[in-house]
Amino acid sequence: MKIWAKTKEFFEGKFLVVRRDGSAPHWPHFVLGARDPFASRALRAYAAAIKNSEAGYDDAYVESIFELADDFDRYRLQHGDGDPDASPHRTDNPAVILAMRGCASVIEVMPDGENKLK
């Protein structure tokens, strides 16, 4: 299966990304989750690219990305691998889909109760 944002059926993407002020960014984005077996490698590659550039990012920012990659590895070891290219397996919340399509919406956010080991 393609990434959801590149399909006709799920063009909104898989995740709703919301800033702390409640606004959703309008630009393309990609969410990495700790259960994705390749997410920590992607984070390390991103941090290394910044570190090896002349962009002038704060060293603490770069190091914190490396630390987050370590957190991802620990989480995955404890909770197991996910299946990032799996087809949809949850029921869509219409209010969330509305927000993902750029419409104002009021949603209730609930913790997922932690996923079980796969």
Chimera marker file (.cmm) of the C-alpha trace (Angstrom):
<marker_set name="trace">
<marker id="1" x="0.000" y="0.000" z="0.000" r="1" g="1" b="0" radius="0.5"/>
<marker id="2" x="1.222" y="3.522" z="-0.772" r="1" g="1" b="0" radius="0.5"/>
<marker id="3" x="1.581" y="6.069" z="2.010" r="1" g="1" b="0" radius="0.5"/>
<marker id="4" x="-1.941" y="7.237" z="2.706" r="1" g="1" b="0" radius="0.5"/>
<marker id="5" x="-1.400" y="10.821" z="1.531" r="1" g="1" b="0" radius="0.5"/>
<marker id="6" x="-0.596" y="9.467" z="-1.941" r="1" g="1" b="0" radius="0.5"/>
<marker id="7" x="-3.857" y="7.538" z="-2.353" r="1" g="1" b="0" radius="0.5"/>
<marker id="8" x="-7.204" y="8.756" z="-3.645" r="1" g="1" b="0" radius="0.5"/>
<marker id="9" x="-9.135" y="7.208" z="-0.769" r="1" g="1" b="0" radius="0.5"/>
<marker id="10" x="-6.998" y="8.532" z="2.119" r="1" g="1" b="0" radius="0.5"/>
<marker id="11" x="-5.436" y="11.662" z="0.582" r="1" g="1" b="0" radius="0.5"/>
<marker id="12" x="-5.722" y="13.469" z="3.928" r="1" g="1" b="0" radius="0.5"/>
<marker id="13" x="-2.984" y="11.208" z="5.285" r="1" g="1" b="0" radius="0.5"/>
<marker id="14" x="-2.834" y="8.840" z="8.220" r="1" g="1" b="0" radius="0.5"/>
<marker id="15" x="-2.402" y="11.328" z="11.061" r="1" g="1" b="0" radius="0.5"/>
<marker id="16" x="-3.815" y="14.711" z="11.968" r="1" g="1" b="0" radius="0.5"/>
<marker id="17" x="-0.913" y="16.995" z="12.894" r="1" g="1" b="0" radius="0.5"/>
<marker id="18" x="-1.944" y="19.869" z="15.148" r="1" g="1" b="0" radius="0.5"/>
<marker id="19" x="0.177" y="22.622" z="16.667" r="1" g="1" b="0" radius="0.5"/>
<marker id="20" x="-0.141" y="23.518" z="20.322" r="1" g="1" b="0" radius="0.5"/>
<marker id="21" x="-2.319" y="26.504" z="19.393" r="1" g="1" b="0" radius="0.5"/>
<marker id="22" x="-4.849" y="24.199" z="17.686" r="1" g="1" b="0" radius="0.5"/>
<marker id="23" x="-3.899" y="25.065" z="14.099" r="1" g="1" b="0" radius="0.5"/>
<marker id="24" x="-2.970" y="22.401" z="11.557" r="1" g="1" b="0" radius="0.5"/>
<marker id="25" x="-0.068" y="23.026" z="9.150" r="1" g="1" b="0" radius="0.5"/>
<marker id="26" x="-1.029" y="23.334" z="5.486" r="1" g="1" b="0" radius="0.5"/>
<marker id="27" x="2.220" y="21.925" z="4.065" r="1" g="1" b="0" radius="0.5"/>
<marker id="28" x="2.939" y="18.246" z="3.379" r="1" g="1" b="0" radius="0.5"/>
<marker id="29" x="4.298" y="16.338" z="6.369" r="1" g="1" b="0" radius="0.5"/>
<marker id="30" x="5.191" y="12.807" z="7.393" r="1" g="1" b="0" radius="0.5"/>
<marker id="31" x="4.744" y="11.375" z="10.900" r="1" g="1" b="0" radius="0.5"/>
<marker id="32" x="7.250" y="8.837" z="12.201" r="1" g="1" b="0" radius="0.5"/>
<marker id="33" x="6.222" y="6.514" z="15.016" r="1" g="1" b="0" radius="0.5"/>
<marker id="34" x="8.537" y="4.668" z="17.373" r="1" g="1" b="0" radius="0.5"/>
<marker id="35" x="7.123" y="1.261" z="16.411" r="1" g="1" b="0" radius="0.5"/>
<marker id="36" x="8.209" y="1.760" z="12.788" r="1" g="1" b="0" radius="0.5"/>
<marker id="37" x="11.381" y="-0.365" z="12.514" r="1" g="1" b="0" radius="0.5"/>
<marker id="38" x="13.062" y="2.300" z="10.353" r="1" g="1" b="0" radius="0.5"/>
<marker id="39" x="11.983" y="5.477" z="12.152" r="1" g="1" b="0" radius="0.5"/>
<marker id="40" x="15.024" y="5.731" z="14.432" r="1" g="1" b="0" radius="0.5"/>
<marker id="41" x="17.332" y="5.361" z="11.427" r="1" g="1" b="0" radius="0.5"/>
<marker id="42" x="15.448" y="8.148" z="9.662" r="1" g="1" b="0" radius="0.5"/>
<marker id="43" x="15.815" y="10.404" z="12.705" r="1" g="1" b="0" radius="0.5"/>
<marker id="44" x="19.547" y="9.694" z="12.913" r="1" g="1" b="0" radius="0.5"/>
<marker id="45" x="19.982" y="10.385" z="9.193" r="1" g="1" b="0" radius="0.5"/>
<marker id="46" x="18.123" y="13.682" z="9.593" r="1" g="1" b="0" radius="0.5"/>
<marker id="47" x="20.236" y="14.686" z="12.600" r="1" g="1" b="0" radius="0.5"/>
<marker id="48" x="23.456" y="13.692" z="10.809" r="1" g="1" b="0" radius="0.5"/>
<marker id="49" x="22.459" y="15.704" z="7.734" r="1" g="1" b="0" radius="0.5"/>
<marker id="50" x="21.932" y="18.781" z="9.911" r="1" g="1" b="0" radius="0.5"/>
<marker id="51" x="25.162" y="18.197" z="11.843" r="1" g="1" b="0" radius="0.5"/>
<marker id="52" x="27.148" y="17.864" z="8.616" r="1" g="1" b="0" radius="0.5"/>
<marker id="53" x="25.607" y="20.943" z="7.033" r="1" g="1" b="0" radius="0.5"/>
<marker id="54" x="26.437" y="24.576" z="7.408" r="1" g="1" b="0" radius="0.5"/>
<marker id="55" x="22.857" y="25.446" z="8.326" r="1" g="1" b="0" radius="0.5"/>
<marker id="56" x="23.826" y="26.740" z="11.760" r="1" g="1" b="0" radius="0.5"/>
<marker id="57" x="21.365" y="24.720" z="13.834" r="1" g="1" b="0" radius="0.5"/>
<marker id="58" x="21.894" y="24.636" z="17.584" r="1" g="1" b="0" radius="0.5"/>
<marker id="59" x="23.984" y="21.613" z="18.631" r="1" g="1" b="0" radius="0.5"/>
<marker id="60" x="21.484" y="20.874" z="21.416" r="1" g="1" b="0" radius="0.5"/>
<marker id="61" x="18.726" y="20.565" z="18.790" r="1" g="1" b="0" radius="0.5"/>
<marker id="62" x="20.750" y="18.042" z="16.797" r="1" g="1" b="0" radius="0.5"/>
<marker id="63" x="21.718" y="16.027" z="19.872" r="1" g="1" b="0" radius="0.5"/>
<marker id="64" x="18.112" y="15.925" z="21.042" r="1" g="1" b="0" radius="0.5"/>
<marker id="65" x="17.119" y="14.314" z="17.720" r="1" g="1" b="0" radius="0.5"/>
<marker id="66" x="19.755" y="11.624" z="18.288" r="1" g="1" b="0" radius="0.5"/>
<marker id="67" x="18.352" y="11.150" z="21.825" r="1" g="1" b="0" radius="0.5"/>
<marker id="68" x="14.834" y="10.815" z="20.424" r="1" g="1" b="0" radius="0.5"/>
<marker id="69" x="16.078" y="8.103" z="18.041" r="1" g="1" b="0" radius="0.5"/>
<marker id="70" x="17.407" y="6.226" z="21.100" r="1" g="1" b="0" radius="0.5"/>
<marker id="71" x="14.005" y="6.657" z="22.784" r="1" g="1" b="0" radius="0.5"/>
<marker id="72" x="12.353" y="5.205" z="19.655" r="1" g="1" b="0" radius="0.5"/>
<marker id="73" x="14.666" y="2.162" z="19.789" r="1" g="1" b="0" radius="0.5"/>
<marker id="74" x="13.925" y="1.542" z="23.468" r="1" g="1" b="0" radius="0.5"/>
<marker id="75" x="10.182" y="1.867" z="22.901" r="1" g="1" b="0" radius="0.5"/>
<marker id="76" x="10.208" y="-0.527" z="19.952" r="1" g="1" b="0" radius="0.5"/>
<marker id="77" x="12.240" y="-3.087" z="21.921" r="1" g="1" b="0" radius="0.5"/>
<marker id="78" x="9.711" y="-2.923" z="24.747" r="1" g="1" b="0" radius="0.5"/>
<marker id="79" x="6.510" y="-2.757" z="22.661" r="1" g="1" b="0" radius="0.5"/>
<marker id="80" x="7.422" y="-4.520" z="19.427" r="1" g="1" b="0" radius="0.5"/>
<marker id="81" x="7.545" y="-3.540" z="15.779" r="1" g="1" b="0" radius="0.5"/>
<marker id="82" x="4.628" y="-1.833" z="14.120" r="1" g="1" b="0" radius="0.5"/>
<marker id="83" x="3.409" y="-2.323" z="10.584" r="1" g="1" b="0" radius="0.5"/>
<marker id="84" x="3.644" y="1.120" z="8.950" r="1" g="1" b="0" radius="0.5"/>
<marker id="85" x="2.367" y="-0.013" z="5.559" r="1" g="1" b="0" radius="0.5"/>
<marker id="86" x="-0.690" y="-1.815" z="6.936" r="1" g="1" b="0" radius="0.5"/>
<marker id="87" x="-4.078" y="-0.950" z="5.516" r="1" g="1" b="0" radius="0.5"/>
<marker id="88" x="-6.553" y="1.032" z="7.635" r="1" g="1" b="0" radius="0.5"/>
<marker id="89" x="-7.814" y="-0.850" z="10.692" r="1" g="1" b="0" radius="0.5"/>
<marker id="90" x="-9.545" y="1.830" z="12.773" r="1" g="1" b="0" radius="0.5"/>
<marker id="91" x="-12.894" y="3.530" z="12.210" r="1" g="1" b="0" radius="0.5"/>
<marker id="92" x="-12.478" y="7.104" z="10.973" r="1" g="1" b="0" radius="0.5"/>
<marker id="93" x="-13.841" y="9.906" z="13.131" r="1" g="1" b="0" radius="0.5"/>
<marker id="94" x="-15.710" y="12.237" z="10.740" r="1" g="1" b="0" radius="0.5"/>
<marker id="95" x="-14.756" y="15.334" z="12.791" r="1" g="1" b="0" radius="0.5"/>
<marker id="96" x="-11.060" y="14.429" z="12.507" r="1" g="1" b="0" radius="0.5"/>
<marker id="97" x="-11.356" y="13.859" z="8.752" r="1" g="1" b="0" radius="0.5"/>
<marker id="98" x="-12.990" y="17.287" z="8.428" r="1" g="1" b="0" radius="0.5"/>
<marker id="99" x="-10.020" y="18.869" z="10.236" r="1" g="1" b="0" radius="0.5"/>
<marker id="100" x="-7.590" y="16.931" z="8.041" r="1" g="1" b="0" radius="0.5"/>
<marker id="101" x="-9.318" y="18.403" z="4.990" r="1" g="1" b="0" radius="0.5"/>
<marker id="102" x="-8.718" y="21.930" z="6.261" r="1" g="1" b="0" radius="0.5"/>
<marker id="103" x="-12.165" y="22.596" z="7.704" r="1" g="1" b="0" radius="0.5"/>
<marker id="104" x="-12.782" y="23.921" z="11.201" r="1" g="1" b="0" radius="0.5"/>
<marker id="105" x="-13.818" y="21.065" z="13.458" r="1" g="1" b="0" radius="0.5"/>
<marker id="106" x="-14.196" y="20.250" z="17.129" r="1" g="1" b="0" radius="0.5"/>
<marker id="107" x="-12.737" y="16.892" z="18.138" r="1" g="1" b="0" radius="0.5"/>
<marker id="108" x="-12.291" y="14.883" z="21.305" r="1" g="1" b="0" radius="0.5"/>
<marker id="109" x="-8.795" y="13.466" z="21.748" r="1" g="1" b="0" radius="0.5"/>
<marker id="110" x="-8.361" y="10.194" z="23.623" r="1" g="1" b="0" radius="0.5"/>
<marker id="111" x="-5.207" y="8.263" z="24.556" r="1" g="1" b="0" radius="0.5"/>
<marker id="112" x="-4.967" y="5.050" z="22.540" r="1" g="1" b="0" radius="0.5"/>
<marker id="113" x="-4.579" y="2.882" z="25.637" r="1" g="1" b="0" radius="0.5"/>
<marker id="114" x="-1.225" y="1.665" z="24.315" r="1" g="1" b="0" radius="0.5"/>
<marker id="115" x="-0.990" y="-0.869" z="21.544" r="1" g="1" b="0" radius="0.5"/>
<marker id="116" x="-0.522" y="-4.516" z="22.328" r="1" g="1" b="0" radius="0.5"/>
<marker id="117" x="2.625" y="-6.367" z="21.222" r="1" g="1" b="0" radius="0.5"/>
<marker id="118" x="2.384" y="-7.603" z="17.667" r="1" g="1" b="0" radius="0.5"/>
<link id1="1" id2="2" r="1" g="1" b="0" radius="0.2"/>
<link id1="2" id2="3" r="1" g="1" b="0" radius="0.2"/>
<link id1="3" id2="4" r="1" g="1" b="0" radius="0.2"/>
<link id1="4" id2="5" r="1" g="1" b="0" radius="0.2"/>
<link id1="5" id2="6" r="1" g="1" b="0" radius="0.2"/>
<link id1="6" id2="7" r="1" g="1" b="0" radius="0.2"/>
<link id1="7" id2="8" r="1" g="1" b="0" radius="0.2"/>
<link id1="8" id2="9" r="1" g="1" b="0" radius="0.2"/>
<link id1="9" id2="10" r="1" g="1" b="0" radius="0.2"/>
<link id1="10" id2="11" r="1" g="1" b="0" radius="0.2"/>
<link id1="11" id2="12" r="1" g="1" b="0" radius="0.2"/>
<link id1="12" id2="13" r="1" g="1" b="0" radius="0.2"/>
<link id1="13" id2="14" r="1" g="1" b="0" radius="0.2"/>
<link id1="14" id2="15" r="1" g="1" b="0" radius="0.2"/>
<link id1="15" id2="16" r="1" g="1" b="0" radius="0.2"/>
<link id1="16" id2="17" r="1" g="1" b="0" radius="0.2"/>
<link id1="17" id2="18" r="1" g="1" b="0" radius="0.2"/>
<link id1="18" id2="19" r="1" g="1" b="0" radius="0.2"/>
<link id1="19" id2="20" r="1" g="1" b="0" radius="0.2"/>
<link id1="20" id2="21" r="1" g="1" b="0" radius="0.2"/>
<link id1="21" id2="22" r="1" g="1" b="0" radius="0.2"/>
<link id1="22" id2="23" r="1" g="1" b="0" radius="0.2"/>
<link id1="23" id2="24" r="1" g="1" b="0" radius="0.2"/>
<link id1="24" id2="25" r="1" g="1" b="0" radius="0.2"/>
<link id1="25" id2="26" r="1" g="1" b="0" radius="0.2"/>
<link id1="26" id2="27" r="1" g="1" b="0" radius="0.2"/>
<link id1="27" id2="28" r="1" g="1" b="0" radius="0.2"/>
<link id1="28" id2="29" r="1" g="1" b="0" radius="0.2"/>
<link id1="29" id2="30" r="1" g="1" b="0" radius="0.2"/>
<link id1="30" id2="31" r="1" g="1" b="0" radius="0.2"/>
<link id1="31" id2="32" r="1" g="1" b="0" radius="0.2"/>
<link id1="32" id2="33" r="1" g="1" b="0" radius="0.2"/>
<link id1="33" id2="34" r="1" g="1" b="0" radius="0.2"/>
<link id1="34" id2="35" r="1" g="1" b="0" radius="0.2"/>
<link id1="35" id2="36" r="1" g="1" b="0" radius="0.2"/>
<link id1="36" id2="37" r="1" g="1" b="0" radius="0.2"/>
<link id1="37" id2="38" r="1" g="1" b="0" radius="0.2"/>
<link id1="38" id2="39" r="1" g="1" b="0" radius="0.2"/>
<link id1="39" id2="40" r="1" g="1" b="0" radius="0.2"/>
<link id1="40" id2="41" r="1" g="1" b="0" radius="0.2"/>
<link id1="41" id2="42" r="1" g="1" b="0" radius="0.2"/>
<link id1="42" id2="43" r="1" g="1" b="0" radius="0.2"/>
<link id1="43" id2="44" r="1" g="1" b="0" radius="0.2"/>
<link id1="44" id2="45" r="1" g="1" b="0" radius="0.2"/>
<link id1="45" id2="46" r="1" g="1" b="0" radius="0.2"/>
<link id1="46" id2="47" r="1" g="1" b="0" radius="0.2"/>
<link id1="47" id2="48" r="1" g="1" b="0" radius="0.2"/>
<link id1="48" id2="49" r="1" g="1" b="0" radius="0.2"/>
<link id1="49" id2="50" r="1" g="1" b="0" radius="0.2"/>
<link id1="50" id2="51" r="1" g="1" b="0" radius="0.2"/>
<link id1="51" id2="52" r="1" g="1" b="0" radius="0.2"/>
<link id1="52" id2="53" r="1" g="1" b="0" radius="0.2"/>
<link id1="53" id2="54" r="1" g="1" b="0" radius="0.2"/>
<link id1="54" id2="55" r="1" g="1" b="0" radius="0.2"/>
<link id1="55" id2="56" r="1" g="1" b="0" radius="0.2"/>
<link id1="56" id2="57" r="1" g="1" b="0" radius="0.2"/>
<link id1="57" id2="58" r="1" g="1" b="0" radius="0.2"/>
<link id1="58" id2="59" r="1" g="1" b="0" radius="0.2"/>
<link id1="59" id2="60" r="1" g="1" b="0" radius="0.2"/>
<link id1="60" id2="61" r="1" g="1" b="0" radius="0.2"/>
<link id1="61" id2="62" r="1" g="1" b="0" radius="0.2"/>
<link id1="62" id2="63" r="1" g="1" b="0" radius="0.2"/>
<link id1="63" id2="64" r="1" g="1" b="0" radius="0.2"/>
<link id1="64" id2="65" r="1" g="1" b="0" radius="0.2"/>
<link id1="65" id2="66" r="1" g="1" b="0" radius="0.2"/>
<link id1="66" id2="67" r="1" g="1" b="0" radius="0.2"/>
<link id1="67" id2="68" r="1" g="1" b="0" radius="0.2"/>
<link id1="68" id2="69" r="1" g="1" b="0" radius="0.2"/>
<link id1="69" id2="70" r="1" g="1" b="0" radius="0.2"/>
<link id1="70" id2="71" r="1" g="1" b="0" radius="0.2"/>
<link id1="71" id2="72" r="1" g="1" b="0" radius="0.2"/>
<link id1="72" id2="73" r="1" g="1" b="0" radius="0.2"/>
<link id1="73" id2="74" r="1" g="1" b="0" radius="0.2"/>
<link id1="74" id2="75" r="1" g="1" b="0" radius="0.2"/>
<link id1="75" id2="76" r="1" g="1" b="0" radius="0.2"/>
<link id1="76" id2="77" r="1" g="1" b="0" radius="0.2"/>
<link id1="77" id2="78" r="1" g="1" b="0" radius="0.2"/>
<link id1="78" id2="79" r="1" g="1" b="0" radius="0.2"/>
<link id1="79" id2="80" r="1" g="1" b="0" radius="0.2"/>
<link id1="80" id2="81" r="1" g="1" b="0" radius="0.2"/>
<link id1="81" id2="82" r="1" g="1" b="0" radius="0.2"/>
<link id1="82" id2="83" r="1" g="1" b="0" radius="0.2"/>
<link id1="83" id2="84" r="1" g="1" b="0" radius="0.2"/>
<link id1="84" id2="85" r="1" g="1" b="0" radius="0.2"/>
<link id1="85" id2="86" r="1" g="1" b="0" radius="0.2"/>
<link id1="86" id2="87" r="1" g="1" b="0" radius="0.2"/>
<link id1="87" id2="88" r="1" g="1" b="0" radius="0.2"/>
<link id1="88" id2="89" r="1" g="1" b="0" radius="0.2"/>
<link id1="89" id2="90" r="1" g="1" b="0" radius="0.2"/>
<link id1="90" id2="91" r="1" g="1" b="0" radius="0.2"/>
<link id1="91" id2="92" r="1" g="1" b="0" radius="0.2"/>
<link id1="92" id2="93" r="1" g="1" b="0" radius="0.2"/>
<link id1="93" id2="94" r="1" g="1" b="0" radius="0.2"/>
<link id1="94" id2="95" r="1" g="1" b="0" radius="0.2"/>
<link id1="95" id2="96" r="1" g="1" b="0" radius="0.2"/>
<link id1="96" id2="97" r="1" g="1" b="0" radius="0.2"/>
<link id1="97" id2="98" r="1" g="1" b="0" radius="0.2"/>
<link id1="98" id2="99" r="1" g="1" b="0" radius="0.2"/>
<link id1="99" id2="100" r="1" g="1" b="0" radius="0.2"/>
<link id1="100" id2="101" r="1" g="1" b="0" radius="0.2"/>
<link id1="101" id2="102" r="1" g="1" b="0" radius="0.2"/>
<link id1="102" id2="103" r="1" g="1" b="0" radius="0.2"/>
<link id1="103" id2="104" r="1" g="1" b="0" radius="0.2"/>
<link id1="104" id2="105" r="1" g="1" b="0" radius="0.2"/>
<link id1="105" id2="106" r="1" g="1" b="0" radius="0.2"/>
<link id1="106" id2="107" r="1" g="1" b="0" radius="0.2"/>
<link id1="107" id2="108" r="1" g="1" b="0" radius="0.2"/>
<link id1="108" id2="109" r="1" g="1" b="0" radius="0.2"/>
<link id1="109" id2="110" r="1" g="1" b="0" radius="0.2"/>
<link id1="110" id2="111" r="1" g="1" b="0" radius="0.2"/>
<link id1="111" id2="112" r="1" g="1" b="0" radius="0.2"/>
<link id1="112" id2="113" r="1" g="1" b="0" radius="0.2"/>
<link id1="113" id2="114" r="1" g="1" b="0" radius="0.2"/>
<link id1="114" id2="115" r="1" g="1" b="0" radius="0.2"/>
<link id1="115" id2="116" r="1" g="1" b="0" radius="0.2"/>
<link id1="116" id2="117" r="1" g="1" b="0" radius="0.2"/>
<link id1="117" id2="118" r="1" g="1" b="0" radius="0.2"/>
</marker_set>
